[in-house]
Amino acid sequence: MRSSMKNIRITVLVDNNSLIKGLEKRWGLSIYVEAYGHRFLFDTDTDPQALSKNAQLLNIDLSKTEFIIISHSHGDHTGGLKLFSRIRRGITVFFPAKSGLDQRIRELGLIPAPVHETRQVLDNVYIIGELRAGFGLWEQALGIKKDDKLIVITGCCHPGVDNIVTKALREIGGELFIVIGGFHSPSKQALDNVLRYNPWKIYPLHCSGHFSIDYIRRKDSERIGIGGAGLVIVI
């Protein structure tokens, strides 16, 4: 069943790992969100075909996607944009303003919407404004609130998962509830900084590395969530 108007439903469409037989695995990430009566996509993985196949197997109609949020410019998060040039031309794509993605998005027949500062895009749905990750790389993330609980969805966390979470809490508010996404092989200190916020669950995906899962499990086994393509979280 799909989410009700009051529920938030997060579905991992593509990841390096899969929880369901038959789903494609790719080095990349794409997460579909249904929240407050809206449907949108966070990152688009590497491969349009894998994205399309997994969405079909998970009974998700990507042509109903209302907008797309791109965390950063790397191909394992932007490759699936080609799919939308066929099935949803004219869809708005939010991306870090300094990432240089404007022309590529426009060439695909999509509408570029650069983001610099943290901004609200729907009731209780926020784009966490871009942070610099060095070498000209800028990254943004997604924040969703339910009551006073904050869910943070990340792409690769090149600027540091703890820095993204801290920025989200500072600029959006609420209590950290879930962190899910790629963490880019974080240090112990970065993970400790996130754990200090006492989230309910942390789901390391994509580029997080086995160390992240093992370390969080050792520190607090109740907080670790095992993810992969096919993971569905309903709140």
N, C-alpha and C positions, 0 to 999 in steps of 0.2 A: 504494500500500500504506500502511496505517496504521502508526504507530510500534510498535516492539517495546517490551516492558516497560522496557528499558534506554535507549531513545531518548527525546529530547524533540522534539516536532514542534510548530512554531509556524506558524499559518496566519492571514494577514491576511484577514478576511472582508469588511470594508468599510473604505474609505479614500476620500480625495478623488480619488485616482488609481487606475487599474486596470491590471494587467499582462496581463489575459486578456480577450479580446473576449467581450462578453455579460454580464460582471459589472457590477452597478450601482455607480455612483460617487456618493458623498454627502459633504457636509461633515460629517465625523464619523469615528469609529473604532470598530472591534470586532476583537478578536484572539482566536482559538480556540487553546487549548493542550491538548496531549495529553502527559502526563508521568508516568512511573512508574506506568502502569496507570490513570491518572485523566484525566478530561476536564473542562475548565472554561473559562469565558469571561471575558475581560477587556474591559470596556466593551461597550456594545450599540448603538452608532451612533445616528443620528437617527431612522431609518425602520424600523419592524418589517418592512415588506414587502421592503425592500432586504436586510435582514439574512437573512430567510427565503429569499429567492430565491438569494442568493449562497451560502448554506450548502448548499442543494440542488445547485447547479451544481458546488460543490466536494466533493460527496459527504460532507457532514457532517450528521449527525442531531442537531440541537440538542436534541431531547427527551431525549437521553442526557447532557446537561450536568449535572454534579454540583453545581456552585455557580457563582455569578457574583461577580466583583470589579468594583466601580465606582470609577473613579479620583476623580471629583468630580461635582458636582451639575449641570453644564451639560447642556442637552438633547441636544447632539450626541454625548453619551456614555451618556445614560440613556433615550433615546427608545425603543429596542428592548426595554426591559423589558416593554412591553405584550404583546409576543409571548409571553413566558413565562407571562403570566397565562392564556393559552389552552393552551399546550403543556406547561407544567411547573409548575403551581401548587404552592406549598409549597416551592419551591427556595429555598435560603439565598442571600442577597445581602449580601456584605461591602461596607461603604461607610465613608467617613470619619465618625467619630463626631460631629463638629461641623458636618457638611454640611446637617443638617436633612432628610435623605431618609427618615427613619423612617416617617412617616405615608404618604407616597406608595408606598413599597414594600409596606407593610401593606395599603393599599387595593387593590393589584393582586393580592392573595392570595399574596404572597411573604413570606419570613421575613427580617426585618431583622437584620443582625449588625453593629453598629457597631464600628469599629476605631479605637483611639487610638494605642497603641504598636505598634511592629513586632512581628509575631507569626507563628509557624509554623502553617500550616494543613494541610500534609501533609509527609511526609518530603521534605526538600530544596526545599520550596515555601513562600515567605514573603510576607506582605503588609508592605510598607514603610510604617510608620506615618505618619499624616497630618502634613503640613507646612502652615503658614499661607501663603497667597498674597495676603493683603490683601483689604480690602472684604468680610470675612466668608467668603472662599473658602478651603476646605481641600482638600488633594489627597493621595492616597496612590498607591502604585505596587506593582508585582509583582516579586519576586525569585525566581529559580530557580537552584539549584546543580546542577552535574554535576561530581563530583569536587571540585576546587578552583576551578572556573570558575563565574563568576556572570553570569547573564543578567538584565538589568533591562528591564522593559517599562513604558512610561509612557503616560499619557493625554494631557495637554497641558503638563505641566511648568510650570504657573503659578508655583510656588515657585522655579523654575530647574532645568534639567536637571542642572547640576553639583551643586547642593545635594541633589537626590534621589539621584544616584549616590554622592555622598560619604556620605550617611546609610546607604545600602544596604551599602556596603563596611564602614563602621564597625560596623554592628549585625548584619550577616549574616556578613561575612567573605568570603574568597576573592579571586581575581583577576578583574578586570573582563574579560568575554569579549565580550558583545554588549550594545548599548543599542539598543532599538527602540521607536518610538512618536512621539507628538507632542512637539515641543520648544518650541513657542510663540515662534517668531522669536527665538532666543537671540542674545545678544551674542557677539562674538569671544572675549571673556574666558571666558564660560561654556563655549563649545566647546573652547577651549584647555585649560580645567580638566579637561574630560572626556578629551581626547586625551592628557593627561599620565598617565592611568592605563593607557595602551597597550592599549585594547580591540582585539580581533580585527576586529570590524565595528561600524559605527554605521549604523543605518537611520532616517533622518529621515522621519517620516510626517505626515499630517494637517496640523497648524498649524505645522510646522517652517519652511516657507518655502524658496524656491529658494536663498536666500543660504546656508542651512545646508549644503545639498548642495555648492554651489560652493566654499564656504570649506573644508570638510573635504577635498574633492577636491584643492584647491590645497595644503593643508597636508600631506596624506598620502593619495594616491589609492588606496592599498591598503586603507584602512580604510573607505571609503565603500561603503555598500550601497544599491541602489536598490529601493525598496519600492512597495507599492500593493496593492490588493485582488487576491488570488490568489497573493501571495508565500507560499512555503512554505520554512521553514528546518528542517532535520532535523539534530540534534546527537547 
